[in-house]
Amino acid sequence: MNVAIVGASGAVGQEFMRILDERNFPIDQLTLFGSSRSAGKTYTFKGKEYTVKLLQHGDDFKDIDVAFVSAGGSASKEFAEDITRYGAVMIDNSSAWRMEENVPLVVPECNAQDALNRPRGIIANPNCTTIMMVVVLQPIEKLSHIKRIHVSSYQSASGAGAAAMAELQQQYKELLETGDVQTIQKFPHQLAYNVIPQIDVMTPNDYTKEEMKMFNETRKIMHSDVRTSATCVRVSSLRSHSESVWVETEKPLTVEEVRAALAQAPGVTLQDDPQQYVYPMPLHSAGKDDVYVGRVRKDLANDNGITLWLTGDQIRKGAALNAVQIAEYLHQVGNIK
């Protein structure tokens, strides 16, 4: 296949290249695209050097089969027609298309077949926190329908991009050297030695856009009427997000049957022996493909409730890996031009 990466210089774009290499994705030709700031940069893929081309309107995608796009919502909207005009599958990592009715929103462990029906040639990659949560909740949904979800997320600096990771490291450096933070650009407040209970902008109901994404995207992916109430928090870890999740099911479930379902679920690693201090942590999930889950227990406030803890690398499963898995599925079923 002829593959394009749009936004090749960003954190997710770079992760695309690593994952495509690691998984030996079938590539005949690779083309990298970027903004005027990135055009001309060179990257090595499978021992060959590639130069980033300027993303511009025209016929550059005429021979492309799959385009992995992570260049921001405005670029995704502006260049979607150019990318898809000749039949390329556009797998978009921004929020631009996620809730469009005629654009599938896909997590392969949950709803891979939705990717087959894409009238606009676009498949949307969900928000990172949503991806990781639904991968873990899908096996529970098979046991009993999930009616309500309460979730608090603990999201690392890398969720805001490579510059945000650098800013966090710079803040710690400034604190060690001078005792004061001078660099606050990517976040509304100092993140070092702090947590910020806001990710993305506030909406009129005082939930952030990130929190509303979890409400809306979960329903679309799981084809469910489930209601999600989220609080999304930025924490001072560098990479990997975590979530504390409470679910209410239609019928009561035992901890044992939930653990058994999670242990067999694709894309999930169960690490759950709390009496021996065994549970997943973002420090250990960074760079890994699976979503790690533990602290599975009965909800003391709800007879039909289960609560659990999960963590996963949001640049991998929360972004690039999920998109590559979508393309792998399409290739497997022969659904790419």
Buried (B, 14 or more C-beta within 10 A) or exposed (E): BBBBBBBBBBBBBBBBBBBBBEBEBEBEEBBBBBBEEBBEEEBEBEEEEBEBBEBEEEEBBEBBBBBBBBBBBEBBEBBBEBBBEBEBBBBBBBBBBBBEEEBBBBBBBBBBEBBEEBEBBBBBBBBBBBBBBBBBBBBBBEBBBBBBBBBBBBBBBBBBBBEBBEBBBBBBEBBEEEEEBEBEEBBEEBBBEEEBEBBBEEEEEEBBBBBBBBBBBBBBBBEBEBBBBBBBBBBBBBBBBBBBBBBBBEEEBEBEEBBBBBEEBEBBBBBBEEEEEEBBBBEEBBEBBBBBBBBBBBBEEBEBBBBBBBBBBBBBBBBBBBBBBBBBBBBEEEEBE
